[in-house]
Amino acid sequence: MKKTLILFAASAALFSCGRLDVVGKESAAAFGRVLDGFAPYVTRMEAGPGWSLTAPDGSARFVWGAPAQGSGLDAWLAVDAAPFLAAGLSPALLPQAIRAQGGTLVVGTALTPGAPAPAEDSPLAAFRQIVSLNRQAIGYHAALDHYNVALGGGFLFEWARDPAANDKDIVFVLAPEPFAAAGADLAAIAGWTYAPVTVDDDAGRPVEVYKLLKPFDLAAGSE
């Protein structure tokens, strides 16, 4: 009986480990489907390694696997600054984590600092390296059936688990507080939706938080 219990405990532990890694494994498969669907918008960075997925309207992009010289970032969002400025944003009042440069607002983090380039030279391999080296940065948003990568400070890039069954294939997600504090009227930022989003808190309970959202559906463009 003791041997049976030990074997059962070991099996349960292995099952638990497998469950814990489901998001890590499935997020990469889902990201691959999005890359296929948005192939015309996926490009290699011009300077150095890394990849970029640009929104179909050109107003935002997600960059990953691209160490930026002098910035300390290797994954970030870059969004068109014009609608934020038109809504009253004062760039000088933005926190240091959000940089205004060349007509864009850039915010990001270092997800794989110092890591060598993956053996396979592809955008999906660069993403899989994030999953391998910084698993905690990858999450699942149950309310939208999306996976996401956390870029620090409440900024996210999300993608559908199943693009064929979702009308929001990708979503650029911004934390609204820094922009409001810098003078922007959040409801007046053209092309962005200021809305509540249901997420799980640290205890796993659903709570509503407000975000600035820019979703895209391949079939319909920006919502």
Number of C-alpha atoms within 10 A of each C-alpha: 6 7 8 9 10 11 12 12 12 12 12 12 12 12 11 11 11 12 11 11 13 10 18 22 15 14 25 21 16 18 24 17 20 21 17 12 15 18 11 11 16 20 14 16 15 9 10 12 16 23 22 22 24 20 22 16 11 11 16 20 21 22 24 26 31 22 22 16 10 6 11 13 21 22 25 26 26 23 23 18 20 15 17 25 17 14 18 17 23 16 19 10 14 18 12 9 13 17 17 18 12 9 12 17 19 20 22 25 20 20 27 22 14 9 12 9 15 13 9 9 11 13 20 18 17 21 20 22 20 23 22 12 13 15 17 13 16 20 17 21 17 13 11 17 16 23 24 24 22 20 23 16 14 12 22 25 23 26 28 26 26 17 20 14 10 15 18 25 24 27 22 24 22 24 18 19 15 17 24 17 14 17 17 22 17 21 12 15 20 12 15 21 18 18 14 13 16 15 17 15 10 7 6 8 9 14 11 12 12 15 21 23 22 21 20 20 19 16 10 9 14 17 13
